[in-house]
Amino acid sequence: MSKKIIFVLVSLIILAAAFFASYTLSLKYWDKLAPYLNGAAPETTSAQNTTEAATTPTTEAATSSAAAATATSALPGAVEVNVVEMPKDDSWSLVLLNRHNRLEKGYEPRLAAAVEGSTIQVDERVADAFQQMYDAARADGLELTPVSGYVSWDLQETLYNKKVEEFTSQGVTEAAAKQLAAEVILPAGCSEDNAGLSVSVGMQLDSFNQQPTYEWLRAHAAEYGFIERYTAEKKQVTEVAARPWYWRYVGVEAATQMKENGLCLEEYVR
């Protein structure tokens, strides 16, 4: 076989191999290369970038988003707050105080010991009812020891501002700090403690709802005109975290109706 024929055959084999390789490559990568060859970027690239950006936010961005979401909730100073005058008629026991309804500054209730011999004071109209409830629980072998009652406007303001500072020192924005603080300690004038209408009983711990004292209160407090003011179930309405130790006087009739219908004070007075 002449060298010329061999050269032609070898050339044909090389060309065939090159064609086969090119064809195989085009089948495998054409879908990915075609957009670029046509002068357009592949659509998946933009989608992937968007997904990655959405799923990998920075810690600062996530914190800011959470703070912004919190700040849209009701905040002291961020919403209109009604100034409430203490009713002079029998409706005094149903006065609604919360972050949207602030007691007129300067109001001071006539105080009396929550129970005989205690240094804890409440509105004198509440004291008699609490004493009766205290005596009834004691007859059943339980102590409803009052640990907190009336709180002055100035002290409330100090406690609230201290809680706000506590949150801001952790890097929370001032608006978010006010929101978080109000879930624990209401601003001055917005707390029922400033009117002497509530009593904190026993240890102020979340575990209080696991104690026999709490079970007794749940069963009998309405008979003496008291309600569990802040529960976990009603937090969206009251905007205050659960306080199983915190009991508010509203009167026997109202307390009974609220208990029977599962209402908090905000829902009842509406």
ChimeraX attribute file (.defattr): number of C-alpha atoms within 10 A of each C-alpha:
attribute: neighborCount
match mode: 1-to-1
recipient: residues
	/A:1	5
	/A:2	6
	/A:3	8
	/A:4	8
	/A:5	10
	/A:6	11
	/A:7	10
	/A:8	10
	/A:9	12
	/A:10	11
	/A:11	12
	/A:12	12
	/A:13	11
	/A:14	11
	/A:15	12
	/A:16	12
	/A:17	12
	/A:18	12
	/A:19	12
	/A:20	12
	/A:21	11
	/A:22	11
	/A:23	12
	/A:24	12
	/A:25	11
	/A:26	14
	/A:27	9
	/A:28	10
	/A:29	10
	/A:30	13
	/A:31	11
	/A:32	13
	/A:33	13
	/A:34	14
	/A:35	13
	/A:36	11
	/A:37	10
	/A:38	8
	/A:39	8
	/A:40	9
	/A:41	14
	/A:42	14
	/A:43	9
	/A:44	10
	/A:45	10
	/A:46	11
	/A:47	11
	/A:48	11
	/A:49	11
	/A:50	11
	/A:51	11
	/A:52	11
	/A:53	11
	/A:54	9
	/A:55	9
	/A:56	10
	/A:57	11
	/A:58	10
	/A:59	9
	/A:60	9
	/A:61	11
	/A:62	12
	/A:63	15
	/A:64	15
	/A:65	12
	/A:66	13
	/A:67	18
	/A:68	14
	/A:69	11
	/A:70	17
	/A:71	19
	/A:72	13
	/A:73	14
	/A:74	16
	/A:75	22
	/A:76	19
	/A:77	11
	/A:78	13
	/A:79	12
	/A:80	12
	/A:81	15
	/A:82	15
	/A:83	15
	/A:84	17
	/A:85	14
	/A:86	18
	/A:87	11
	/A:88	7
	/A:89	7
	/A:90	8
	/A:91	11
	/A:92	15
	/A:93	18
	/A:94	20
	/A:95	20
	/A:96	19
	/A:97	22
	/A:98	23
	/A:99	26
	/A:100	17
	/A:101	18
	/A:102	21
	/A:103	23
	/A:104	14
	/A:105	13
	/A:106	9
	/A:107	14
	/A:108	15
	/A:109	17
	/A:110	12
	/A:111	17
	/A:112	20
	/A:113	21
	/A:114	29
	/A:115	22
	/A:116	11
	/A:117	7
	/A:118	12
	/A:119	14
	/A:120	20
	/A:121	24
	/A:122	28
	/A:123	23
	/A:124	17
	/A:125	17
	/A:126	26
	/A:127	23
	/A:128	18
	/A:129	20
	/A:130	26
	/A:131	17
	/A:132	13
	/A:133	22
	/A:134	20
	/A:135	15
	/A:136	16
	/A:137	18
	/A:138	13
	/A:139	10
	/A:140	9
	/A:141	9
	/A:142	15
	/A:143	16
	/A:144	23
	/A:145	18
	/A:146	22
	/A:147	17
	/A:148	20
	/A:149	25
	/A:150	26
	/A:151	21
	/A:152	18
	/A:153	22
	/A:154	12
	/A:155	12
	/A:156	21
	/A:157	17
	/A:158	13
	/A:159	16
	/A:160	20
	/A:161	19
	/A:162	14
	/A:163	20
	/A:164	23
	/A:165	15
	/A:166	14
	/A:167	18
	/A:168	16
	/A:169	12
	/A:170	9
	/A:171	10
	/A:172	19
	/A:173	18
	/A:174	16
	/A:175	20
	/A:176	23
	/A:177	24
	/A:178	28
	/A:179	26
	/A:180	22
	/A:181	23
	/A:182	25
	/A:183	16
	/A:184	15
	/A:185	21
	/A:186	27
	/A:187	22
	/A:188	25
	/A:189	27
	/A:190	27
	/A:191	25
	/A:192	24
	/A:193	24
	/A:194	27
	/A:195	25
	/A:196	28
	/A:197	27
	/A:198	30
	/A:199	28
	/A:200	21
	/A:201	21
	/A:202	18
	/A:203	13
	/A:204	14
	/A:205	11
	/A:206	11
	/A:207	11
	/A:208	17
	/A:209	15
	/A:210	11
	/A:211	10
	/A:212	12
	/A:213	20
	/A:214	21
	/A:215	13
	/A:216	14
	/A:217	23
	/A:218	16
	/A:219	11
	/A:220	17
	/A:221	26
	/A:222	24
	/A:223	16
	/A:224	24
	/A:225	22
	/A:226	29
	/A:227	28
	/A:228	23
	/A:229	23
	/A:230	22
	/A:231	17
	/A:232	13
	/A:233	12
	/A:234	19
	/A:235	14
	/A:236	10
	/A:237	13
	/A:238	20
	/A:239	21
	/A:240	23
	/A:241	18
	/A:242	19
	/A:243	19
	/A:244	24
	/A:245	25
	/A:246	21
	/A:247	22
	/A:248	24
	/A:249	28
	/A:250	25
	/A:251	21
	/A:252	17
	/A:253	12
	/A:254	20
	/A:255	25
	/A:256	20
	/A:257	13
	/A:258	18
	/A:259	17
	/A:260	10
	/A:261	9
	/A:262	12
	/A:263	16
	/A:264	21
	/A:265	23
	/A:266	16
	/A:267	12
	/A:268	14
	/A:269	11
	/A:270	5
